[in-house]
Structures are given as structure tokens and as C-alpha cells.
Amino acid sequence: MIKLKIEFLGTGGAMTIPRPLCRCRVCEEARIKGVPYSRSGPSLFVHGPNLLLDTPEDIYYQINRSNITEINAVFYSHWHPDHVMGRRILESLNADWVNDPPKNKQTDVYLPEQVAIDFNHRLGSGEHLQFFSQQGYIRLHELKDGDRVWINDTEIWPFRLAEDYVYAFLLKTNDKKVLIALDELNNWKPAQQLQGVDLAILPIGIFEYHPLTGERLITSRHPVLKEEATFIETLEVIKELNPKKTILTHIEEMNGLSFDELKKVEKLLNEEGLNIEIAYDTLVVDV
């Protein structure tokens, strides 16, 4: 029976921690202490089916420090640069630069319907992946909404969130269900069929207020509040989902919260009866 294990390769957001040249206390601490205080770009790996989800700029470093030994497939959740700009890893994994003719390896790359559309006019992602396909580095698969993919006895179902350019993934084995949403919970209401999953992995959201002091961290007029779910809104989603366990990731530098502060938040949430863990780079969790 297939067993799922989640490895958090990177738990930062659009701005990683430490942010280059930033001298705030969170970034300075991260420079000195490293992991778990530092956070690289958003990506995770599912052992069992051996799936890589998204390729941030830090993906080379993340894979080299990971427990990954084989990658069966790469799935992309959406087109945003913090999730795709390390896509050249697909060449590094597979290109044979020694033999003539080359004996390239290939990785299956899956693009959900809207992701495939967006890649054709955002950041050159589509052209880049087509080049890799022509070179024989990848097998490119474009999915339609509703399509399922089976890999190593695991069913992967990509589905759109409320911000309909971004996809979450439901992974199902014989006895486990895992929901993975790497970004963009804004305005999302989970469907009944997703409730009670064994594990939900969700973005932590924007901290409009400091979770320990109640201090307002950003102005109520800030445009990000119309574009991103807040931490409080994320908690409401979790209560509606009612998963057996939740792990929160995609933690932005702009929140200004240290690893130690987030551990205190985690403790308070647990005391309220919510089985929530806040992820850090290199965290490995059995499902």
C-alpha cells in the first residue's frame, strides 16, 4: 500500500526570508541562524507518488538538501513567478551533455487547463517548456478541468480555486486524502467532498493584525487585502474544511513574524482545539 510523506522544500512566499538587503529583525535572525528561521520559495514534494509541486528560484538548492531520490512528475499550480521561475531544473535533471547522440532522461510535467493557457502568455513559461519538450527533457501533459492523473497508486485531481487561475490538488490513496493548496485562498469556499481530509496544506495568509499582540500590521486600505486571504480568513476555511490535521505554509516576509513567534501562534491554535502546524523548510510529515 502506498504511503504518502510530505517534504516542505520551501515555505516562504513571493518574498523569501531573509529578503536581500533587508535589515529587519526577522531577516537578520534568519541570516544568522538559517533553517528553520530562513524560508525559501514555495514548493513541496510528495514522497510515494514522488511528485514535485512548483519550481521556485530556489529549487536547485532545495532539492540538493532534500531527501528526494526520484521525481516521477512535476505539477504547476499557477503562473506566478515565485512558483515557476526555477523551471530550468527540468533541464538540469534530464539533459545529457556528455554523450553524442545524447541519452536524455525525461520528466512528466502536468499543466492544469488554465495554467497551460496562462503559461503561453506569462513569463515565457510555455515557450520554455515547449523547448524542453523538443529537446527531449520532459513529456508535457495539458490537462482539462476535471481530469485525474494516476501515479504510483495515487490519484491526483487538480481543481480551480475561487481565483480561477490557480489550482489546488486533492491526492487520494486507498486510505488517505491530502488537500494541497500552495497559494491564493482568497474568496474560496471548500466543497463538501473536501471536508474531513486527512491532511490539508494551505497558505497561511496575510497577517492584517499581529496574531499575538493584536496590533494592526497593514492599513485597512492596503490593496493586498482585496487580493489575498488573511490569516483570520484562512482559519475560517480550516474550520469549514474540518481536516484531521492542517499545515500552513507560504509565509511572507512582509508579515514580519519570526519562527519563534509563529511557534507561539501554533501553540495558541492547538490550545483552541485546532490541529494546526506551521511549516518550515525541510519539514517532513507522514500522512
C-alpha positions as CSV (number, residue, x, y, z in Angstrom):
1,M,0.0,0.0,0.0
2,I,1.4,3.4,-1.0
3,K,2.3,5.7,1.9
4,L,2.4,9.4,1.5
5,K,5.1,11.6,3.0
6,I,5.2,15.4,2.5
7,E,8.5,17.2,2.4
8,F,8.4,21.0,2.6
9,L,11.1,22.2,0.3
10,G,10.4,25.9,0.7
11,T,7.8,27.6,2.9
12,G,8.3,31.3,2.0
13,G,6.2,33.3,-0.3
14,A,6.8,35.9,-3.0
15,M,9.5,37.4,-0.8
16,T,11.7,34.8,0.9
17,I,13.3,35.2,4.3
18,P,15.9,36.7,4.5
19,R,14.9,39.2,1.9
20,P,18.0,40.5,0.1
21,L,19.5,43.6,1.8
22,C,16.7,43.7,4.3
23,R,17.9,44.6,7.9
24,C,14.7,43.9,9.8
25,R,15.0,41.7,12.9
26,V,13.4,38.7,11.2
27,C,15.7,38.8,8.2
28,E,18.8,39.4,10.3
29,E,17.9,36.5,12.6
30,A,17.4,34.2,9.5
31,R,20.8,35.1,8.1
32,I,22.5,34.2,11.4
33,K,20.5,31.0,12.3
34,G,19.4,29.6,8.9
35,V,16.7,27.0,8.8
36,P,14.1,26.9,10.4
37,Y,14.3,30.7,10.7
38,S,15.0,31.2,7.0
39,R,12.4,30.4,4.3
40,S,13.0,29.7,0.6
41,G,10.5,29.9,-2.3
42,P,7.2,27.9,-2.2
43,S,7.5,24.3,-3.2
44,L,6.9,20.8,-1.8
45,F,7.4,17.2,-2.6
46,V,5.1,14.2,-2.1
47,H,7.0,11.0,-1.5
48,G,5.2,7.9,-2.6
49,P,4.0,9.1,-6.0
50,N,7.2,11.2,-6.0
51,L,5.5,14.5,-7.1
52,L,7.2,17.9,-7.2
53,L,4.8,20.8,-6.9
54,D,6.1,24.1,-8.4
55,T,9.6,25.2,-9.1
56,P,10.7,28.5,-7.4
57,E,14.0,30.1,-8.0
58,D,15.5,28.2,-5.0
59,I,14.6,24.7,-6.3
60,Y,18.2,23.6,-7.1
61,Y,19.2,24.3,-3.6
62,Q,16.0,22.8,-2.1
63,I,16.4,19.5,-4.0
64,N,20.0,19.2,-3.1
65,R,19.3,19.5,0.6
66,S,16.2,17.2,0.4
67,N,15.5,13.5,0.8
68,I,14.4,13.2,-2.8
69,T,15.8,10.4,-4.8
70,E,13.4,10.2,-7.7
71,I,10.9,12.6,-9.3
72,N,8.1,11.0,-11.3
73,A,6.2,14.1,-12.2
74,V,6.0,17.9,-11.8
75,F,2.7,19.7,-11.4
76,Y,2.3,23.5,-11.6
77,S,-0.3,25.3,-9.5
78,H,-0.3,28.6,-11.4
79,W,1.9,31.0,-13.4
80,H,3.2,33.4,-10.7
81,P,7.0,33.9,-10.8
82,D,7.6,32.7,-7.2
83,H,6.2,29.3,-8.3
84,V,7.7,28.8,-11.7
85,M,11.0,30.7,-12.2
86,G,13.2,27.7,-11.3
87,R,11.8,25.7,-14.2
88,R,15.2,25.2,-15.7
89,I,15.7,22.5,-13.1
90,L,13.9,20.3,-15.6
91,E,16.9,20.6,-17.9
92,S,19.4,20.1,-15.1
93,L,17.7,16.9,-14.0
94,N,17.5,15.3,-17.5
95,A,19.9,16.8,-20.1
96,D,22.8,14.6,-21.2
97,W,25.7,16.9,-22.1
98,V,28.3,14.2,-22.4
99,N,27.1,11.6,-25.0
100,D,26.6,12.2,-28.7
101,P,23.8,11.5,-29.5
102,P,22.6,12.5,-26.0
103,K,20.9,10.0,-23.8
104,N,18.5,12.4,-22.1
105,K,16.1,11.4,-19.3
106,Q,12.6,12.7,-19.2
107,T,10.2,14.0,-16.6
108,D,6.4,14.2,-16.9
109,V,5.2,17.7,-16.5
110,Y,1.5,18.4,-15.9
111,L,-0.3,21.7,-16.5
112,P,-3.9,22.1,-15.4
113,E,-6.1,23.8,-18.0
114,Q,-5.8,27.4,-17.0
115,V,-2.1,27.0,-16.1
116,A,-1.4,25.8,-19.7
117,I,-3.3,28.8,-21.1
118,D,-1.5,31.3,-18.8
119,F,1.9,29.8,-19.5
120,N,1.5,30.7,-23.2
121,H,1.5,34.5,-22.4
122,R,3.1,34.8,-18.9
123,L,6.8,34.9,-18.2
124,G,7.7,32.8,-21.2
125,S,6.9,29.6,-19.3
126,G,5.1,28.0,-22.2
127,E,7.8,28.6,-24.7
128,H,10.4,27.4,-22.2
129,L,8.6,24.1,-21.5
130,Q,8.0,23.6,-25.3
131,F,11.7,23.9,-25.8
132,F,12.4,21.3,-23.1
133,S,9.9,19.0,-24.7
134,Q,11.5,19.4,-28.2
135,Q,14.9,18.7,-26.6
136,G,13.5,15.5,-25.0
137,Y,13.9,16.6,-21.4
138,I,10.2,16.4,-20.5
139,R,6.9,14.9,-21.6
140,L,4.4,17.7,-21.4
141,H,0.8,17.0,-20.5
142,E,-2.0,19.6,-20.6
143,L,-5.0,18.6,-18.5
144,K,-8.6,19.6,-18.8
145,D,-10.6,20.7,-15.8
146,G,-11.9,17.5,-14.1
147,D,-9.1,15.3,-15.4
148,R,-7.4,13.0,-12.9
149,V,-3.9,11.6,-13.1
150,W,-2.8,8.3,-11.5
151,I,0.8,7.9,-10.4
152,N,2.1,5.0,-8.2
153,D,-1.4,4.1,-6.9
154,T,-2.1,7.8,-6.1
155,E,-4.9,9.8,-7.8
156,I,-4.1,13.5,-8.3
157,W,-7.1,15.8,-9.0
158,P,-6.2,19.4,-9.8
159,F,-9.1,21.8,-9.3
160,R,-9.6,25.5,-9.5
161,L,-9.9,27.8,-6.5
162,A,-12.0,30.9,-6.4
163,E,-9.2,32.9,-8.0
164,D,-9.6,30.7,-11.1
165,Y,-6.1,30.9,-12.5
166,V,-4.8,28.9,-9.5
167,Y,-5.3,25.2,-8.8
168,A,-5.2,23.1,-5.6
169,F,-4.7,19.4,-5.7
170,L,-6.5,16.5,-4.0
171,L,-4.4,13.4,-3.6
172,K,-6.1,10.1,-2.8
173,T,-4.7,6.7,-2.0
174,N,-6.6,3.7,-0.8
175,D,-7.0,5.1,2.7
176,K,-5.8,8.7,2.8
177,K,-6.8,12.1,1.3
178,V,-4.5,15.1,1.2
179,L,-5.5,18.5,0.1
180,I,-2.7,20.8,-1.1
181,A,-3.3,24.5,-1.9
182,L,0.0,26.2,-2.4
183,D,-1.4,29.8,-2.8
184,E,-4.4,32.0,-3.2
185,L,-7.2,31.0,-0.9
186,N,-8.9,34.4,-1.5
187,N,-12.7,34.0,-1.5
188,W,-12.6,30.2,-1.6
189,K,-15.3,28.1,-0.1
190,P,-14.4,24.4,0.2
191,A,-16.7,21.9,-1.4
192,Q,-18.3,19.3,0.7
193,Q,-16.3,16.5,-0.9
194,L,-13.1,18.0,0.5
195,Q,-14.3,18.2,4.1
196,G,-12.6,15.9,6.6
197,V,-9.4,15.2,4.6
198,D,-6.6,13.5,6.5
199,L,-4.3,16.5,5.8
200,A,-4.8,20.0,4.5
201,I,-1.8,22.0,3.4
202,L,-2.7,25.7,2.9
203,P,-1.1,29.1,2.6
204,I,-1.1,30.9,5.9
205,G,-2.5,34.1,4.6
206,I,-1.7,37.8,5.1
207,F,-1.5,38.9,8.7
208,E,-3.6,42.0,8.9
209,Y,-3.1,42.0,12.7
210,H,-0.3,40.7,14.8
211,P,-1.5,37.3,16.0
212,L,0.0,37.7,19.4
213,T,-0.5,41.4,20.2
214,G,-3.5,42.3,18.1
215,E,-1.6,45.3,16.6
216,R,-2.6,46.3,13.1
217,L,0.3,45.4,10.8
218,I,-1.0,46.9,7.5
219,T,-3.5,49.6,6.7
220,S,-7.1,48.5,6.1
221,R,-6.8,50.3,2.7
222,H,-4.0,48.1,1.5
223,P,-4.8,46.6,-1.9
224,V,-3.4,43.2,-0.8
225,L,-6.4,42.7,1.4
226,K,-8.6,42.5,-1.7
227,E,-6.2,40.1,-3.5
228,E,-5.1,37.7,-0.7
229,A,-6.9,35.8,2.1
230,T,-5.9,36.9,5.6
231,F,-4.8,34.7,8.4
232,I,-8.2,35.1,10.0
233,E,-9.9,34.1,6.8
234,T,-7.6,31.1,6.4
235,L,-8.7,29.9,9.9
236,E,-12.3,30.1,8.8
237,V,-11.5,28.0,5.8
238,I,-9.9,25.4,8.1
239,K,-12.9,25.3,10.4
240,E,-15.1,24.7,7.3
241,L,-12.8,22.0,5.9
242,N,-12.5,20.3,9.3
243,P,-9.4,18.3,8.3
244,K,-7.8,15.9,10.7
245,K,-4.6,18.0,10.5
246,T,-3.6,21.3,8.8
247,I,-0.1,22.5,7.9
248,L,0.3,26.2,7.0
249,T,2.9,27.4,4.6
250,H,3.7,30.2,2.1
251,I,4.8,32.6,4.9
252,E,5.6,36.0,3.6
253,E,8.5,38.2,4.7
254,M,6.1,41.2,4.8
255,N,4.3,39.7,7.8
256,G,7.3,40.4,9.9
257,L,6.9,37.3,12.1
258,S,9.8,35.2,13.3
259,F,9.9,31.4,13.5
260,D,9.6,31.6,17.3
261,E,6.6,33.9,17.1
262,L,4.9,31.5,14.7
263,K,5.6,28.6,17.1
264,K,3.7,30.6,19.8
265,V,0.8,31.1,17.4
266,E,0.8,27.4,16.6
267,K,0.6,26.6,20.4
268,L,-2.3,29.0,20.9
269,L,-4.2,27.4,17.9
270,N,-3.6,24.0,19.4
271,E,-4.9,25.1,22.7
272,E,-8.1,26.3,20.9
273,G,-8.5,22.7,19.7
274,L,-7.2,23.3,16.1
275,N,-4.7,20.7,15.0
276,I,-2.5,23.1,13.1
277,E,1.2,23.1,12.5
278,I,3.1,25.9,10.8
279,A,5.6,24.5,8.3
280,Y,9.3,25.4,8.0
281,D,11.8,24.5,5.3
282,T,12.9,20.8,5.4
283,L,9.9,19.7,7.5
284,V,8.9,16.1,6.6
285,V,5.4,14.8,7.6
286,D,4.0,11.3,7.3
287,V,0.3,11.2,6.3
